[in-house]
């Protein structure tokens, strides 16, 4: 029974890597998705839960960046208050700064990629990769709250792969992508408020930590995060605009 389940699960994951039909949508759906994304990210009540997803992507960004420099990822901590930490070990300030930088921009980067995938027929692949990555995250979680969060996200991603109808994959991928783009802005604004109004929390700021390690002011890193997030938004808007131009031909 378990073997059959695993085989069926892998079949559905594998099927996602087949290119499907590019998403065709209109202004009304785009506007509705944006409104839903804002509802998830702006009110404190909904952000309390959706922010956990953004934080998980944030910490995965740190982990992946650390691995690209040869650092050893020792674990990831996620907490219900949306804080988190990625613990890695390696030599060199440059590698530590690189790993530290790719936290806040990564939800926006993933969001832009998902928007692109939706409009190019690769929604299934994007969701399959996401499901595998969220499942693999369980290997690195080192605290109980993190296990609860990671298991919830992993289960949700597997259910999407298993039950989402093929004709809705593009719409789902687009919605998740836009939500992450909006969530990245919300997360950055939270960080900015730490540096302007809640300075007693500076010790937990990525920008502050990188500044201490490199001697480069935190303002530089805050601006760097913002520039990457803006570039991701520009890329996503360009994707949507390009599709709109093609549909008008």
N, C-alpha and C positions, 0 to 999 in steps of 0.2 A: 504493500500500500504506500509506504513512505517513498519507495523507489519510483513508483508510478507518479506520485505527486511531484517529486524532484524532477523527473523527466519532463512532465508537463510544464512545470515552472520554467525550466531551461528552454523549452520549445518556445514559450511565449516571450521570454527575454530575447532569444535569438531572432524571432520574427520581427522584433523591433528594428533590427539593423537593415531591413529591406526598405528602400526608399518608397515613400507613398506619394499621394497627391499633395501638392503644395496647397496651403490654406488659402481660401478665398473668403474675404470678410468685407465688412463695410464700416463706415464711420460710426454707425449706431452701436455695433458690437464693440468696437475699439473704445468708444466713450463709456460704455457700460463696464467693460473690463477695468478701465482706469478708475472709475468711481468705486468699484469693488476693492481695488488695490488700495485706494485712499482710505476706505472704510476699515480695511485690515490694519493699516499702518498709522493712521493719525489718532484715532481715539485711544486713550490709554487702556481701556478694557480689552479691545480686540488686539492691540499691539502686545499686550501681556502674553498672548498665546502665539500670534504670528511671529513676534520677535524672536521666539525660541528657534524657529526655522531659520530665520536670518542669521542668528548667532551661530547655529550649527554650520551653515555655509561659510560664515566668517572664519570659524576655527579650522574648517577643512582647507580654506585658502592658506592659512598659516602653515598647516601641515604639508600641503603639496609644495608650497614654496620652499619649505625647509628641505624636503626630499630632493628638490632640484639642485640644491647646493651640496648634497652629500651629508646633510645633518641627519642624525638618528632621532626619529620621532618616538619619544618615550610614552606619550599618552595625551589624551584630550579630556578636559574637564568642562562640563556644561552644567549650568545651574538655572533654577526656575526664575531667578531674578534677571535673567538674560545676560549674566556675566559668563565668562568662559576663559579658558586658558589652554594653550597648546605648549607642551613641554618637549623641548628637543635638546639635543646635545651635539656640539660640533665646535670646530676651531674657527676663529676669525670673527671680527666685528661685522664685516661686510655680509657674511652669510646670515648672521643674526638679524641685521637690519633688513635684509631682503625678506627673510621669513616674517619679520615683524610688520613689514609694510603691507603684505598681501593678506590683510584681514578685511578691513572696511571696504576696499574696492571690489572684492571678489563677488559678493552678492549681485552687484550691478553687472559685473562681467558675465556671470552665469546667466543673469536675466537677459542680457543682450544676445548671448548665444542661443538661448531658448527662443527668443523672438525670431532670430534668423532661421533656426531649425523649423519653426512652425511654417514659415513662408517659403521654405525650400524643400519641403517634403520629408524632412528628417526628424519629425516629432517623435516617432516611435523609437528611433535610436537615442534621442536625447533622454526620453523617459527611461529606457532600458539602462543606459549608462548611469543615470541618476539613481535608479533602484539598486544597481550593483555597488555604487559608491556609498550610499547610505547604509547598505548592509555591511560593507567592509568597515565602516566607521565603528561598528560595535567592537571590533578587535582592539581599538585604541582608547575606548572610553575607560576612565579610571575612577569614576565616582558614581554613587547610586543615582543621584538626580540626572546625571548624564546618561546613565543606562536607560532610565525611564524615557527621557526625551529622544534618545537615539532609536530605541525600540519602536516608539510611536511613529517616528518619521520613516523608519525602515518598513514598518507594516503598511503605512499609508502608501508608500511608493510601490510596494509589491501589489497592493490592491489595485492601484491604477493600472499597472502593467497587466494584471490578470483580468480585470473586469471592464476597463474603459473601452467602449466601442471604437473601432478604427476610425469611423467618420468624425469622432469627437476629439481625437488625439491632438490635432492641430489647434483646436480651440483651447484645450486644456494646457497645452504647452505655451501658447501665447499668454494665457491668463497667469500662469505661474511666472513666466518671464517678466511680465509687466509688474506683477506684485513684488518680485525681487528687486526690480529697478527702483520702485517707490520705497521699498523697505530699506534699501541701501542709503537713500537720501535721509530717511528718518533716523537711521542708525548714526550717520555722520553728524546730523544736527544734535543728536544726544551727546556725541563726543565733543562737539563744539561748546555745548552748554557746560560740560565738565571744565573746559579751559577758561570759560568766561564767568560762570555763575556758581559752579559747584567744585571749586578748586580743591576742596578737601578730599576729592576722589581722584586727584591727578595720578596717584600711584598706580591706578588701574588703567590709565590711558595708554594705548599703543604709541601714540605720538610722543608722549612724555617719556616712555620707556626707551624708544628709539633715540630720542634726543639725548638722553643720559648716556647711551652707549656710543653715540657717534660724535657728540658735541655740536651737532647741527640743531638749531632751535626747533621746538615743537611746531611752530607756525609753518615751517617749511614742509613738514610731514603732513600737517592738516591740509595744506594747499595741495600737496601731491595726491592725497586721497581724493580730494574734491575734483581735481583735474581728471583723474582716471574715471571717476563716477560720471562726470559730465561727458567724457569721451564715449563711454558706454551708452549713455542716453542718446548722444548724437548718432551713434551707430545704429541703435534700435529705431530711431526716428527715420534715419536714412533708409533702412530696410523697409519700413512701412511705406514711406513715400515712394520708394522705387517700385514696390509692388503696385501701389496705386497708379503710378504712371503707366505701368505695363497693362493694367486692367483697363485703362482708358484708351489704349491704342486700338 
